[in-house]
Amino acid sequence: MLLALSGWLEWRLLDGTLSYYLHPRFNLLVALTALTLTFLGGWLMWRQIVAPSRQRLVSLSVVLPVALVAVIGLVVVPRPLSNIGGAAESKSAAGLANGSVNRAMSEVVQKQDWNNPARLDTAKWSLLDWSAALNNPQRAALLVGSTVDVTGFVVQPANQNGRAFLLARYVVVCCTADSTALRLPVVTARNAELEEGQWVRVRGVVVQGASGSPGFSATSLEPVAQPAQPYIYP
């Protein structure tokens, strides 16, 4: 069972699906854990081969939970957070309460040269960068007309008027338990063509909405496959 747990962890590390649950910064720690489990499992197996004993090494109360975890890990197919439904109910970018996300976002925008907005290379910004910048009214005003090129999934708001949708992406600071869905409005005449949860690449410019809140005006909408890594890790 220890070897099965080790194999599961190593498998998920190699195929990249462990990042559906944990920030990649923990990969080294998980790899060391897998190696430790391999050593312990191998040592127990060697001990039984060299010096067979009928004495029970571990009680069933310990064995059964470990076995259950190993079986679930090996059988269940890893999946990222759902793009449908959950993001619509999550906190919006303007209402982030997670301190670690706020600090990460602050670090991103503070590195920009806001004294010269013309030098901002906004075409390379992620949805996290845009959320950080547009949540500041002064900076949002400077960004009107700036170039946008971002990828995310579609969230159709309940009160949508057919000309706008929300472009969303999950941000994970530690693990999926602390995930937050960032959402920014996109104005487009092609909204009727989009499905809930569909991944799209949006190209356009920043505009000031009728309500005064900033958003994107799409000049190009390109359906794309879900990225190999669907989350944003600050």
C-alpha positions in Angstrom: 0.0 0.0 0.0 2.9 2.4 0.7 4.3 1.5 -2.7 0.9 2.1 -4.3 0.7 5.6 -2.6 4.2 6.4 -3.8 3.4 5.3 -7.3 0.2 7.4 -7.4 2.1 10.5 -6.3 4.9 9.9 -8.8 2.3 9.2 -11.6 0.5 12.5 -10.9 3.8 14.4 -10.8 4.9 13.0 -14.2 1.6 13.6 -16.0 1.2 17.1 -14.5 -2.3 16.5 -13.0 -1.1 17.0 -9.4 -1.2 20.7 -10.3 -5.0 20.4 -10.5 -4.9 20.2 -6.7 -1.7 21.8 -5.5 0.5 24.8 -6.5 3.6 23.6 -8.4 5.8 25.0 -5.7 5.0 21.9 -3.7 6.2 19.5 -6.4 9.6 19.0 -4.7 8.0 18.3 -1.4 5.6 15.8 -2.9 8.5 14.1 -4.8 10.4 13.7 -1.5 7.2 12.3 0.1 6.9 9.7 -2.7 10.6 8.7 -2.3 10.1 8.3 1.4 7.0 6.1 0.9 9.0 4.0 -1.7 11.8 3.5 0.8 9.4 2.5 3.6 7.4 0.2 1.4 10.5 -1.4 0.0 12.1 -1.8 3.4 9.0 -3.6 4.8 8.8 -5.9 1.8 12.5 -6.7 2.1 12.1 -7.4 5.8 9.3 -9.8 5.2 11.3 -11.6 2.5 14.5 -11.9 4.5 13.0 -12.6 7.9 9.4 -13.8 7.4 7.2 -13.2 10.4 3.6 -13.9 11.1 3.5 -11.1 13.5 1.2 -8.3 12.3 3.4 -5.2 11.7 0.5 -2.7 11.4 -3.0 -2.9 12.8 -6.0 -3.1 10.4 -7.3 0.3 11.7 -4.2 1.8 10.1 -4.1 -0.4 7.0 -7.7 0.1 5.8 -7.7 3.9 5.6 -4.3 3.9 3.8 -5.7 1.2 1.4 -8.8 3.3 0.7 -6.7 6.4 -0.1 -4.4 4.4 -2.4 -7.4 2.9 -4.3 -9.2 6.2 -4.7 -6.0 7.9 -5.8 -5.3 5.2 -8.5 -8.9 4.9 -9.7 -10.3 8.4 -9.8 -9.4 10.5 -12.9 -7.9 13.9 -11.9 -10.0 16.8 -13.2 -9.5 20.6 -12.8 -12.1 22.8 -11.2 -15.3 22.9 -13.2 -15.7 25.9 -15.5 -19.5 25.7 -15.3 -21.6 27.0 -12.5 -18.9 27.3 -9.8 -17.2 30.4 -11.2 -20.5 32.2 -11.5 -21.0 31.8 -7.7 -17.4 32.7 -6.8 -16.1 36.0 -5.5 -15.5 38.5 -8.3 -12.2 40.2 -8.8 -13.4 43.4 -7.1 -14.4 41.6 -4.0 -11.3 39.4 -3.2 -11.0 38.6 0.4 -8.0 36.3 0.3 -5.0 38.2 1.6 -2.4 36.1 -0.2 -4.1 36.7 -3.5 -4.3 40.4 -2.9 -0.6 40.5 -2.0 0.3 38.6 -5.2 -1.8 40.9 -7.3 -0.3 44.0 -5.7 3.2 42.7 -6.5 2.3 42.3 -10.2 1.0 45.8 -10.7 3.6 47.5 -8.6 6.3 46.4 -11.0 4.7 48.4 -13.8 5.8 51.9 -14.9 2.6 53.8 -14.2 4.3 57.1 -14.8 4.4 56.2 -18.5 1.3 54.2 -19.4 2.3 54.1 -23.1 5.2 51.8 -22.1 2.9 49.2 -20.4 3.1 45.9 -22.4 -0.5 45.0 -21.7 -0.7 42.5 -24.5 1.2 40.0 -22.3 -0.9 40.5 -19.2 -2.9 37.6 -17.7 -6.4 37.9 -16.3 -4.8 38.2 -12.9 -2.8 41.2 -14.0 -5.8 42.9 -15.5 -7.9 42.3 -12.4 -5.2 43.8 -10.2 -4.8 46.9 -12.4 -8.5 47.5 -13.2 -9.5 47.3 -9.5 -7.6 50.6 -9.0 -9.8 53.5 -10.4 -6.8 55.7 -11.2 -4.9 53.0 -13.1 -8.1 51.8 -14.8 -8.6 55.3 -16.3 -5.1 55.2 -17.7 -5.7 51.8 -19.3 -8.7 52.8 -21.4 -7.8 52.0 -25.0 -5.0 49.6 -24.0 -4.5 46.4 -26.0 -6.0 43.2 -24.5 -5.0 39.6 -25.3 -6.2 37.2 -22.7 -7.5 33.6 -22.4 -10.2 32.3 -20.1 -13.6 30.6 -19.9 -17.0 32.0 -20.5 -19.4 32.7 -17.7 -22.9 33.9 -18.8 -24.4 36.2 -16.1 -28.0 35.6 -15.2 -29.0 39.1 -16.3 -26.9 39.2 -19.5 -28.4 41.3 -22.3 -26.8 39.2 -25.1 -24.0 41.6 -25.7 -21.6 40.8 -22.8 -20.2 37.9 -20.9 -17.7 37.4 -18.1 -14.2 36.1 -18.9 -13.1 34.0 -16.0 -10.0 32.1 -14.7 -9.3 30.4 -11.4 -6.4 31.7 -9.3 -4.8 29.2 -6.9 -2.3 30.4 -4.3 -1.8 27.2 -2.4 -4.4 24.5 -3.4 -7.8 24.3 -4.9 -9.4 24.8 -1.5 -8.3 28.5 -1.6 -9.2 29.0 -5.3 -10.8 32.2 -6.5 -12.5 32.9 -9.8 -11.4 36.2 -11.3 -14.1 37.6 -13.7 -14.0 40.5 -16.1 -16.8 41.7 -18.4 -16.3 41.4 -22.2 -18.5 43.3 -24.6 -19.1 41.6 -28.0 -21.8 41.2 -30.6 -21.0 37.4 -30.8 -22.1 36.5 -27.3 -24.9 34.3 -28.6 -22.3 32.0 -30.2 -20.6 31.3 -26.9 -21.4 28.4 -24.5 -21.1 28.4 -20.7 -17.6 27.1 -19.7 -16.2 27.4 -23.2 -12.5 28.5 -23.4 -11.9 31.6 -25.6 -9.0 33.9 -26.5 -10.1 37.5 -26.3 -8.4 40.3 -28.2 -9.5 43.9 -28.0 -9.2 47.0 -25.9 -10.1 48.3 -22.5 -13.3 50.4 -22.4 -15.2 52.2 -19.7 -18.7 50.6 -19.2 -22.0 52.4 -19.0 -22.0 51.8 -15.3 -18.5 53.3 -15.0 -16.8 50.0 -14.4 -14.0 49.0 -16.8 -14.1 46.0 -19.1 -12.9 44.6 -22.4 -14.3 45.3 -25.9 -13.6 42.3 -28.0 -12.4 42.8 -31.6 -11.6 39.1 -31.9 -13.0 36.0 -30.2 -11.2 32.7 -30.9 -12.4 29.4 -29.3 -9.5 27.5 -27.9 -8.9 24.2 -26.1 -8.6 24.2 -22.3 -4.9 25.0 -21.5 -2.8 22.2 -20.1 -2.6 24.3 -16.9 -6.1 26.0 -16.6 -5.2 27.9 -13.4 -3.2 31.0 -12.8 -0.6 30.6 -10.1 0.6 34.0 -8.6 
